[in-house]
Amino acid sequence: MLQRRGRGFRGSPTGLKLALIAFLSLALLIPLSMLSGVARERRERQAQAIEETSASWAGELELLSPVLVMPLVYEYRNAKNEVELGKRQVILYPEELAVKARVQPELRKRGIFTVPLYSCEAAVSGRFVLPPLEEFGTDAVRLLWEQASFALPLSSYQGLREAPSLDWAGRSLELDAPKPDMDYGGQVLAARLGPGAWKEGGFELGLSLRGSGSLGFKPEAKSARVELESSWTSPSFFGSALPDARSFGEGGMEASWRTARFGLGPRILAEEELGEAVDYEPAFGFSLFQPQGVYQKTDRALKYGLLFVIIPFAALFLFESLKGSRIHAIQYLFIGLANCLFFLLLLALSEHLAFDAAFVLAAGAVTCLCSGYSAFVLPRRRDGLAMAGLFAALYAYMFAALKSEDYALLIGAVGLLAILALVMIATRKLDWYRLDRRESEDA
C-alpha cells in the first residue's frame, strides 16, 4: 500500500509525488488563462473608451496638400468628326510647400481610462506656378484662370477648431465649402481666387486643429518641408518617410522631413470628390505613443505565470526531499493559487496606480502571504524566510524582464538557466533511489 488514509503525500514515492505536482501545475493554467481573458476584456474596454472619446473630439488626422482647381478649355471631335470645344477641371500642385505644426497633447479621463488627445496649430505656406499650356495636353486651348479656386482637402471637418485663414498673394480670402459651380465636392474648403492674370502666386494658410492618436502629412508638392514640434516625449514615427532630423528633450520633441516629387504635373479632375482625386501619396507622421500600457505589461507578466507556479512547487518539493518535511497536496495548491492571484491583483492595482507601484504592492502582498504560510507548513519557522527570499527574487526577476523590453528574452533565458543550475547544485548529492526506498518503508 503506497499511502495511508489521511496522510496525503506522506507515503507517496518520488515519482508519484512529482506526477501530482505536475498535475497541479497544469491545473493552475486554468485560472491563469481566465486571468488572460480578464486582461483582454479590460483592454477591449479601454479601446472602446478611446474610440468613443475620439468620436466626440476628432479621430486621427492627416494634413493634405492644398491645390488649385481651374477649368481648361480643350478641343475634341464629335461623332460627325467636327471639332468642338469642351471644358474640364484640372488640378495644379504647389511648386513649393512648407508646413510648421505645433502639437499640444492632453490626456482626458474616461472612467478609469486615459485617452491621449491633441490640439494642433499649423502654418502652411507655399507657391504655385502656372505651367505652360502644352503641359495640359495637345488638345488644350486655354485656361480659365479667372475661374480658378484654391482648395484644401480635409481628412475630417470635425478636426477643425475654427475657420482657417488664407492669404493669397497679399489678399485675404475666406475658405468655405465648395460652391455648386466649382464642380467638385467632398470634405474640402475652397475659395475663388477672383479675376486678375497671374503666372505665380504665393499663399499662407493658418489651421487650428484637434485630433487624437496620430497626425499624418501628405505634402503633394515638387519640394516640401514639414517641421513638427510637440511636448509629447515618446512619439512613434510612421509612414513612408522617417524624419530627416529629430531631437528629444525634457520639453518635448522636434522633427523635420524633406520630400521631393519628380514629374508632378497638372492632373485632370476625373473624380467628383476632390479628396479622393488628390489623396494618393502614402502619408508619414507621428502618433502619441504610450509605451507599455498596463494591459500589455500584464499580458507579458502572465507569460511567466506557469514559471511562478512551478518554481515554488519545486522549492517545496526540495524541502520535502532534503529535510524530510511532509507537505500535503492542498498546501501546494494554496501556494500556487496565491501566485495566480498576484496577476489579478497586479491588473486591478495598475488601473489606479503607476504600474511599478502596483507591481511592488502586489508582489509584497503575495510574498508575505506565501512566506508566512510556509513558515507554518515547513518544520522550522526560519524556512519561511527562505521562501520569502525565493519569492522576492522571483518577482525581482519578473520586474527586470518587464522593464527591459529589448532584453526580456535574454533575461528570461539566463534566469531559467540560473534557476536550473541552483536546483541541480542543491540536489547533486541526493540519492533519489534511497529517497524512494525510505518513503516506501514509511508507507
N, C-alpha and C positions, 0 to 999 in steps of 0.2 A: 504493500500500500504506500503510495507516494505522498499522501497528505492526510494529516489527521483532521478530524472535524473541528472547524472554527479556528484553524491556525493560518489560513490564507497562504502566503508564500512559504511558510515556515519549513515545510517538508519538501519543497519543490526542488528538483535537480536544477542545475545551472541552465541547461538547455531549455527546459520548460519555462523557467523564470524569464529568460531572455525573449522567448516567444511571446509571453504575456506582456512584457514591456513593449515589444514591437507592436503588438495588437493595440495597446493603449495609445501609443504614439500615432498610429494610423487613425484610430477612432477620434482623436483630438483634431484631426484635419477637418472634421465636420464643423465644429464651431469656428475654426479658422476660416473656412470657406464662407460661412454665414457672415463673418465679420467683413470679408471682402465684398459681399453683397451690400452690407450696410454702407461701406465706404463708397461704393459705386452709386448707390441711391442718393447719398448726400452730395456727391459730385454732380449728379444729374440735376438735383435741386439748385445747386449753385449755378449751373449753366442756364437753367430756366430763369433764375433771378437776374442774371446778366442780360439774357435776351429780352426780358420784359422791361428792364430799366433802359436798355439801349433803344428799344422801340419807342419809349416815351421821350428819349433825348435825341439821339440820332445814331445810326449804326456806323460801320466802317466807311470812311470817306476816301474819295480819290479826287485829286485836283487835275482836271483835264485842260488841255491847251485851248486858249481862245482861238477862234478862226474868223476869217472874213468870208461872207457868202454874198455872191453877186450874180446877176443874170448875165448870160452870154448868148448873144445872137449868133446863130450858125446857119449854114446852108445845108439843104438836103433835097433830094429828088423824090417827087411824089410818084404815085402809081403810073402817071402819064409821062414819067421821065422829065418832068418840068422842075426847074429849080425854085424852091420856096425857102422862106426864112422861118426858123423856129427859135425857141428860147428855152434854155435850161439853166439850172443853178450850178455854179462851180464853187469849190472851196479853196481858199488860199490859207497856207500855214505861215506862221511867223518866220521871218528870217533869223531873228534872234529872240530869245526868251530868257527871262530871269525871274526866279521865284525865291522869295525870302519869307520863311514861315517861322513863327514863334508859337510853340505848343505849350500850353499851360495845363498839366494834368490835375485832376482832382479825384478823390476817392469818395464814392457815395455808398451809404449803407442801405441794404435792403434786407431787413431782418438781421440775421447774423452774418450775412454775406457782404463782401466788399466788392464793388463794381468800379473799375477804372474808367473814367470819362476824361474828356479834354475839351478845352477851348483853343481855338487857333486864330491868330491874326496873320494874314498872308498878304504880301505886297507882290503883285505880278506886273512886270513891265516887259516891253518888247518892241519890235519894229517889224512892220510889214513892207514888202517891196512888191510893187505891181510888175509882174514879169511881162516880157514881150508877148504880143498876141499869138505868135507862132507856137508858143508853148501850150496853148489851149487846143491845138489840133489844126489840121489843114482845112477844116471846114469852118473855122472861127471867122466871124465877120467883125464883130466889135463887142466890147464890154460895156455894160450899162453901169458904169461905176457910180453914177449918181443915185442908183438904187441899192448900192452895197450896204450891208449890215454887219455890225460887229456881233459875234455870237459866242457865248460862253456855255458849253455843255456842262451839266452838273450831274454828279452821281446821286444826289438827293436834294430836293428842295428843303427838306426838313433840316439839313445841315447848316442852312443859312441863319445866322442870328439877326442880321439886318440887311437892308438892301445894299448891294455893292455900289461903290462909286467908281466911275470911269472917266478918265481924262484922255481924249483923243486929239492929238496934235494941238494941245492947248485949249481945247473946248471940253466943257463938262457935259456928258451925256447921261441920260437916265436909262438904266437897264431894266427890262421888264420881260414878260412872256412874249414870244414871237407873235407878231400881228398876222392875221389871216393871209395877207398878200405876200408874206415872206416865203411861203411855200415850203415850210419845214416846221417840225414840231418836236416833241419830246421834252425832257427836263432841261430846258435851255433858257438862258436870259439873253436878250438881244436888244440892239439899239440901231436905228438908222444913222448912217454917217452923214447923210444930207448932201446937197449939191456942192460942187467945187471940185475941180480937177486936182488930182494928186498922183504922184508916182511912188511916194514913200510916206508912211505915216507911223508915228510912234504912239504908244499908249502906256498908261499907268492904271492899274486896277487894284483896288483895296477890297479884301474879303475878310469878313468876320464869320468864323465857322464854329461849329461844335460837333463832336463826334465821339465815338467810343472804339476801343480795341486797337485800331490802326489808322494810319494816314498814308495814302499812296499818291504817287505822282506819275503822270503820263505826259511828259513835255514833248509834244509833237512840234519840233522846230528844227531848222537846219543846224542851229547851235543853241544849246540850252544849258543853263546853270541853275542848280537848286541848292539853296542853303537853308539849313534847319537848325533851330535851337529849341531846347526843351529842358525843363528842370527834372525830367524823369531820368533816373540814374541807371536804369537797367533796360535799355531798348533792345529790341531784336530786329535787325535789318533783314529785309526780304526782297524778293523780286528779281528782275532781270539784270540789275546792277547793284553792286555794293558801293558804299561811299568811297570816293577818291581820297577823302581825308575825314578823320573823325577824332574827337578828343572827349575825355570824360574828366569830371572834377566833382568837387563837393556841391557846386551849384547846379550841376546837370551835365548835359552833353551838347556837342555841336557836331554836325556832319554836313558834308557838301558832295554833290555829284556834278559831273560834267558829261554831257552827251552830245553826239553829233549824228545827224541823219543825212545820208547821201541820196541824191535822186528824189528828194521830197518836193515834188512839183504840185501844180494845181490838180485837183480831183473833181470829177463830176459827182454832184449830189444825187446819187441814184435812189437812196432811201429817203423816205419822208421824215424819219426820225433822225435828226442831226446827231444825237448822241451815239446812235448805232453806226453812223457813217464815219465818225472820227475816232471811235473807241476801238482801236485795233492793235496798238502797240502795248506789249507787256508792261505792267506797272512795276515800280520799285518804291520803297518807303520804309517805314519803321512801325513797329507795334509796341504797345505798352505791355511789355513782357513782365509777368510776375513770376520770378524764379521759384521753382519748387513749392507749389501750393500745398496746403496741409493735406489734401486728399492724395496728391501724388506722393508725398512723403510717407503717408500712412500705407499706401499701396506698396511702396518699396519696403517699408518695415515688415509688412505681412509676408513678404517673400522669405524673411528669416524666421517665420513662425515655427516651422517644424524643427528647426535647429534649436529654438528656445524651449522646446519640449524634450527633445532627445538628450541634450546635454545635462539638464537637471536630473533626468532619469538615470543617465549614466553615472552621475555623481552619487546618487542614492544607491545604485547597484554596487558601486565600488565600496561604499561604506559597509554594505552588507557583506561583500566578499572579503574585504581586507580586515574588518574589525568585528566580524561575526554578528552584526546587527540583524534584526528582523523587522522588515518593513512590509506592511500589508499593501495589497493592490489598491485599495481605496485611498491610502495615503499617497501613493504615486499619482493617482488620479487627481487628488486635491491640488497637488503641486502643479500638475500640468494645466488644470483649469485656471489656476491663478495666473499663470503665464499667458494663457489665452486672453484673460480679461485685461491684461496690460494693453493690448491693442485697442480694445473698446474704450478703455479709459483714456488712452492717448488721443483717439479720434474725438471723443467728447470734449476733452480739455482744450485741444488745439483749435476748436471752433471759437473759443472765448479768450484764449491766452496765446502768447507767442509760442511757436512750435517748440523751441528749445526749453522754455519753462514748463510746457505741458509734458514734454518727454521726461524731464527731471522729476516732476511730481509723480507721474505715473510709474516710472521706474523705481523711485524711492518707496512708493506705497507697496508695490509688489515685492520688492526686495525685503522690506520689513515684515510683510505678511509671511512670505515663504521661509525666511531665515528664522523668524520666531516660531513658526510651526515646526520646522526641522529641529530646533533645539529641544522640543518635547518628544519628537519621533525618534531621534537618534539617542544613543545611550548616554552621551556626555553633552552638557549644555554648551560647552565651547565649540562643539561641532556645528552648532547653529551659526557661530561667527564664520566658520569656514564656508558654509553655504552662502552667507551674506557676501563674503568676498567673491565667491563664484558668480553670484547674480550681478554684483556691481561690475565685475569685469565683463560679463556678457553684455550688459546694457551699455557700458562704455564702448565696447567693440561695435555694437549696432549703431550707436550715435556717431562714431567716427566714420562708419561706412555711409551713413545717410548724409553727413555733412560734406563728404568728399565725393561728389558725383563723378568726377573724372577717374578717380582711383578706387571706386567702390569694388569693382571686380578683383583688383589686386589685393585690397584689404581683406575681402572675403576669402580668397584662396589662401593667403598667408595665415589668416586667423584659423581656418579649418585645419591646416597643416599643423599649426602650433597646438591646437586642442588635441588632435590625434596623437601628436608626439607626447604630450603630457600624460594621456591615458596609457600609452604604451610604456612609458617610463614608470608610471605608478604600478603597473601590473606585471613588470618584467620578471619578478621573482615569484609570482603567484602560480601555484601548481593547480591548474584547473581540474585535473583528474582527481587530485586529493580532495578538492573542494566538493566535487560531486559525491565522492565516497562518504565524506563527512556528513553531507546533507542527507544522503540515503540512510546512514546509520541513525541520524536524528529522527528520521521519519519512522 
